[in-house]
Amino acid sequence: GGPPITKADLFSMGLTGGSGSAARRQALLKRLELPEHLTTGGMLEALNLLYDRESLCRLLEEEQI
């Protein structure tokens, strides 16, 4: 893997802090079969176990999340 995913990455990917970010987060968590009520920190931890920044970007693109 590459560099770890950060909270700033989640923001720039539209997963936090923006209009529609909650819906995108829900869609991502559902797609990854993760609990829907994970905190941002919990989601970040899980994402870093599963992906690096590049592969997460690719997933979001491919799944149109």
C-alpha positions as CSV (number, residue, x, y, z in Angstrom):
1,G,0.0,0.0,0.0
2,G,0.7,3.6,-0.4
3,P,0.3,6.4,2.2
4,P,-2.5,5.9,4.7
5,I,-5.9,7.5,4.1
6,T,-6.4,10.6,6.3
7,K,-9.5,12.6,7.4
8,A,-8.4,15.2,4.8
9,D,-8.6,12.5,2.1
10,L,-12.1,11.6,3.3
11,F,-13.1,15.3,3.0
12,S,-11.5,15.7,-0.5
13,M,-13.3,12.5,-1.6
14,G,-16.6,14.0,-0.5
15,L,-17.1,11.5,2.3
16,T,-17.1,14.1,5.1
17,G,-18.1,17.7,5.7
18,G,-20.0,18.3,2.5
19,S,-23.4,18.3,1.0
20,G,-24.3,14.7,0.4
21,S,-21.3,13.3,2.2
22,A,-23.5,11.3,4.7
23,A,-25.2,9.6,1.8
24,R,-21.9,8.8,0.1
25,R,-20.5,7.4,3.4
26,Q,-23.6,5.2,3.8
27,A,-23.2,3.9,0.3
28,L,-19.6,3.1,0.8
29,L,-20.2,1.4,4.1
30,K,-23.0,-0.6,2.6
31,R,-20.8,-1.6,-0.4
32,L,-18.0,-2.7,1.9
33,E,-20.5,-4.5,4.2
34,L,-19.4,-2.4,7.2
35,P,-21.7,-1.3,10.0
36,E,-23.7,1.7,8.8
37,H,-23.2,3.7,12.0
38,L,-19.4,3.7,12.2
39,T,-17.9,6.9,13.4
40,T,-15.7,8.7,10.9
41,G,-12.7,7.5,13.0
42,G,-13.9,4.0,12.9
43,M,-14.5,4.1,9.2
44,L,-11.1,5.6,8.6
45,E,-9.5,2.8,10.6
46,A,-11.4,0.1,8.6
47,L,-10.6,1.8,5.3
48,N,-6.9,1.8,6.1
49,L,-7.0,-1.9,6.9
50,L,-8.7,-2.6,3.5
51,Y,-7.4,0.0,1.1
52,D,-4.7,2.5,0.4
53,R,-5.6,6.0,-0.9
54,E,-5.3,5.0,-4.6
55,S,-7.4,1.9,-4.4
56,L,-10.1,3.7,-2.4
57,C,-10.3,6.4,-5.0
58,R,-10.6,3.8,-7.7
59,L,-13.4,2.0,-5.8
60,L,-15.3,5.2,-5.3
61,E,-15.0,5.9,-9.1
62,E,-15.9,2.4,-10.2
63,E,-18.9,2.2,-7.9
64,Q,-19.9,5.8,-8.6
65,I,-20.1,6.5,-4.9
